[in-house]
Amino acid sequence: MNFREVVKRYAALAEGFGGPVALSAFGLSVRETENLFGSFDEDYQISRYLHFSCSEGETFYISGENVTHIAIDEGVDSLL
């Protein structure tokens, strides 16, 4: 899954931008989720639009943090 596909899927799941979506909703394995979102979080141009949080749900370890959800800012369009 590339970044464009992740943003498209996120927008569908969140019904827009800015709201939290469980990382498990992307349907990837734990390893795939951690690798994919970890690589996006390491890219400054991308990471400034990503906001990870930890609440109830399946936990993933991304960039040294336990997280369950992601929110993506609407401004991410400029990268696509």
trRosetta pair geometry for C-beta under 8 A, 3 or more apart (Angstrom, degrees):
i j d omega theta_ij theta_ji phi_ij phi_ji
1 5 4.7 -128 -163 92 82 130
1 6 5.7 102 144 -60 115 83
1 9 7.6 -27 -159 -2 136 144
1 26 7.5 -145 56 177 175 118
1 28 7.2 -99 8 -74 136 129
1 36 6.3 24 65 -137 103 148
2 5 5.2 95 54 11 67 104
2 6 7.2 -125 104 -7 35 91
3 6 5.5 -53 -147 35 35 114
3 7 6.4 33 156 -18 68 104
3 40 6.3 136 -105 -107 102 115
3 46 6.4 -106 -130 -119 141 135
3 79 7.2 -63 134 126 140 124
3 80 7.7 -149 113 -96 101 80
4 7 5.9 -55 -150 36 29 109
4 8 6.3 29 153 -18 64 108
4 80 5.4 109 -110 -135 91 102
5 8 5.7 -54 -145 38 31 113
5 9 6.2 30 156 -17 65 107
6 9 5.9 -58 -146 40 28 108
6 10 6.1 32 154 -22 64 108
6 26 7.2 -2 -131 -129 82 134
6 36 7.2 169 -83 158 137 123
6 40 7.3 -100 79 -68 167 155
7 10 5.6 -52 -143 36 30 115
7 11 6.3 31 157 -20 64 106
7 72 6.3 -158 -123 150 78 164
7 76 5.7 -163 -124 123 132 137
7 80 6.5 -112 62 -76 158 129
8 11 5.9 -54 -148 34 27 110
8 12 6.6 26 153 -17 61 106
9 12 5.8 -57 -152 36 32 111
9 13 6.3 27 154 -15 67 109
9 26 6.2 86 127 -124 143 83
10 13 5.8 -62 -147 41 29 107
10 14 5.8 8 163 -1 69 116
10 17 7.8 53 123 -110 108 68
10 21 5.8 -173 -144 32 76 155
10 70 7.0 -72 -122 99 126 114
10 72 5.1 57 137 13 155 136
11 14 6.2 -61 -131 50 24 98
11 15 7.8 70 169 -109 53 4
11 16 6.5 -14 -154 -147 76 7
11 17 6.3 -24 -109 -66 86 76
11 72 7.7 -73 -62 70 73 127
12 15 7.5 17 -176 -74 26 45
13 21 4.6 80 113 -135 126 137
13 25 5.3 112 -143 134 147 140
13 26 7.9 -77 -36 -75 157 63
14 17 6.6 80 101 -98 139 22
14 18 7.3 156 162 53 140 48
14 19 4.4 162 -159 64 106 101
14 20 7.6 160 -112 73 111 15
14 21 5.0 -91 -65 -55 94 116
14 71 7.6 110 -114 -129 149 68
14 72 7.7 -166 4 37 158 91
15 19 7.5 7 53 36 78 143
16 19 6.8 74 73 6 93 110
16 74 7.7 -28 169 -87 84 105
17 71 8.0 95 176 180 61 78
17 72 5.9 -82 -145 93 90 79
17 73 6.3 51 165 176 122 21
17 74 3.9 147 79 -75 155 73
17 76 7.4 -172 -132 21 136 109
18 71 5.8 13 -175 -176 28 113
18 72 7.6 -80 -54 75 30 44
18 73 6.5 49 -85 -115 72 46
18 74 6.5 -20 -42 -33 98 91
19 71 6.1 -153 104 -122 14 103
20 53 5.9 -56 -115 43 132 131
20 55 7.6 60 151 17 161 132
20 69 4.0 24 -174 163 110 140
20 70 7.0 142 -146 70 65 23
20 71 4.9 -57 -83 -62 56 98
21 25 5.6 -95 171 50 96 141
21 69 6.2 147 68 -155 30 86
21 70 5.9 -30 60 63 84 75
21 71 7.2 134 9 -87 75 51
22 25 4.6 107 73 -19 87 102
22 57 4.9 -132 -127 -168 119 160
22 58 7.1 84 -178 39 113 89
22 68 6.2 -38 -132 157 77 84
22 69 5.5 -53 -93 -96 41 79
23 26 6.1 -36 -175 9 52 113
23 33 5.4 100 159 -168 116 132
23 37 6.6 -55 -133 -34 126 160
23 57 8.0 140 34 126 76 129
23 58 7.2 -112 70 85 91 99
23 60 5.3 -65 88 3 156 141
23 67 6.8 83 -23 114 139 97
23 68 6.4 -149 14 177 100 33
23 69 6.5 -152 -24 -102 78 23
23 70 5.9 82 -77 -11 86 103
24 27 7.9 69 166 -62 50 32
24 33 7.6 -27 -88 -92 45 160
24 57 6.3 -148 10 172 126 112
24 58 4.3 89 -61 42 133 131
24 68 7.8 -25 -10 -165 99 74
26 33 6.5 136 65 -107 126 101
28 32 3.9 -122 176 96 114 120
28 33 4.6 151 87 -60 116 79
28 36 6.7 -38 164 12 175 142
29 32 4.5 92 51 10 81 104
29 33 6.8 -146 89 -7 39 88
30 33 5.9 -58 -148 37 27 111
30 34 6.2 21 158 -14 64 110
30 58 7.8 -124 -96 166 96 123
30 60 6.4 -174 -151 -111 77 89
31 34 6.0 -59 -144 40 27 107
31 35 6.1 22 160 -14 65 111
32 35 6.0 -60 -143 42 27 107
32 36 5.8 22 163 -16 66 114
33 36 6.1 -59 -139 40 23 106
33 37 6.0 0 172 3 63 114
33 60 5.2 -95 116 -118 122 148
34 37 6.7 -62 -132 49 20 94
34 38 5.5 26 164 -25 60 121
34 60 5.3 -164 -77 -174 84 104
34 61 5.8 17 -124 66 128 68
34 62 5.8 -153 -138 -81 68 75
35 38 5.8 -59 -137 39 19 114
35 39 6.3 19 163 -20 60 107
36 39 6.2 -61 -155 32 24 106
36 40 6.8 17 151 -12 61 106
37 40 5.5 -51 -147 38 39 112
37 41 6.2 42 152 -22 68 106
37 50 7.7 162 -161 -164 91 150
37 52 7.7 107 162 -88 130 123
37 60 7.2 68 53 124 138 147
37 62 5.2 -41 105 -122 110 142
37 70 6.8 -132 -136 -72 136 144
38 41 5.6 -56 -146 37 31 112
38 42 6.5 31 154 -21 63 106
38 62 4.9 -149 -78 -144 78 78
38 63 5.8 167 -133 -46 77 73
39 42 5.8 -53 -149 32 33 113
39 43 7.0 30 153 -19 62 105
40 43 5.9 -59 -155 32 36 110
40 46 4.8 -102 -167 128 80 142
40 47 6.6 146 141 -75 66 70
40 50 6.3 107 129 -45 114 158
41 46 7.7 -93 -73 99 20 105
41 47 4.9 79 -152 -109 43 111
41 50 6.2 -106 -94 86 74 146
41 52 7.3 -8 -98 -27 132 131
41 62 5.9 116 -4 162 155 109
41 63 4.6 -104 118 -39 144 137
42 47 7.0 154 26 -54 10 132
42 63 7.0 -180 -62 -94 75 111
43 46 4.2 44 89 25 112 110
43 47 5.9 159 74 -22 55 92
44 47 5.8 -56 -124 38 26 108
44 48 6.7 32 174 -29 61 101
45 48 7.2 -59 -165 18 18 106
45 79 6.3 135 148 -110 105 124
46 49 6.4 -75 -175 38 44 103
46 50 6.6 26 144 -16 79 117
46 76 7.9 44 -144 -136 65 102
46 79 6.5 109 -95 -153 70 168
47 50 5.4 -66 -144 39 44 110
48 73 8.0 -44 126 27 67 138
49 72 5.7 31 144 -160 96 76
49 73 4.5 -119 -150 43 76 100
49 75 6.1 -142 -110 78 111 88
49 76 4.2 118 177 -81 157 94
49 79 7.3 -124 -2 -1 152 136
50 70 6.1 -35 -160 -159 93 109
50 71 7.7 138 -161 75 45 49
50 72 6.0 -19 -101 -103 60 75
50 73 7.9 -104 -52 5 25 85
51 70 6.9 133 73 -162 50 57
51 71 4.4 -21 66 61 107 96
51 72 7.5 -172 22 -77 79 29
51 73 7.4 85 -13 -39 109 88
52 62 6.2 -156 -115 76 162 132
52 63 7.9 163 16 43 156 116
52 65 6.6 130 104 94 138 134
52 67 4.0 -39 175 -130 118 150
52 69 7.0 147 -158 84 53 53
52 70 5.6 -28 -99 -100 64 72
53 67 6.5 98 67 -147 20 91
53 68 6.9 -47 99 54 66 80
53 69 4.8 -18 62 66 92 103
53 70 7.7 172 19 -85 75 26
53 71 7.1 34 -6 -6 114 103
54 59 7.0 32 -139 -122 102 99
54 65 7.3 -132 -45 160 124 101
54 66 5.5 63 -111 107 140 82
54 67 5.2 -108 -73 -118 83 41
54 68 5.2 99 -135 3 50 93
54 69 7.5 -175 -83 23 22 83
55 68 5.5 -114 48 61 58 137
55 69 6.2 6 27 -4 102 125
56 68 6.9 164 87 159 20 170
57 68 4.2 121 70 -171 106 127
57 69 7.0 87 49 -53 145 87
58 68 6.5 140 73 -134 44 88
59 66 4.9 -5 -171 -171 121 103
59 67 7.1 134 -153 66 69 26
59 68 5.6 -52 -97 -77 57 86
60 66 7.4 146 73 -154 34 54
60 67 5.6 -35 66 69 85 79
60 68 7.1 140 16 -96 81 36
61 64 7.6 12 -179 -109 87 9
61 65 7.2 165 -152 80 54 32
61 66 6.0 -31 -96 -94 66 60
61 67 7.8 136 -106 20 19 77
62 65 6.1 -30 70 63 67 83
62 67 5.3 -40 34 27 112 126
67 70 7.4 59 153 -66 132 75
72 76 5.5 -17 169 -24 108 151
73 76 5.8 136 77 -32 70 89
74 77 6.8 -8 163 -12 63 105
75 78 6.0 -13 171 3 75 112
76 79 5.7 -49 -174 30 63 112
76 80 7.0 60 136 -27 78 103
77 80 5.7 -60 -154 28 42 113
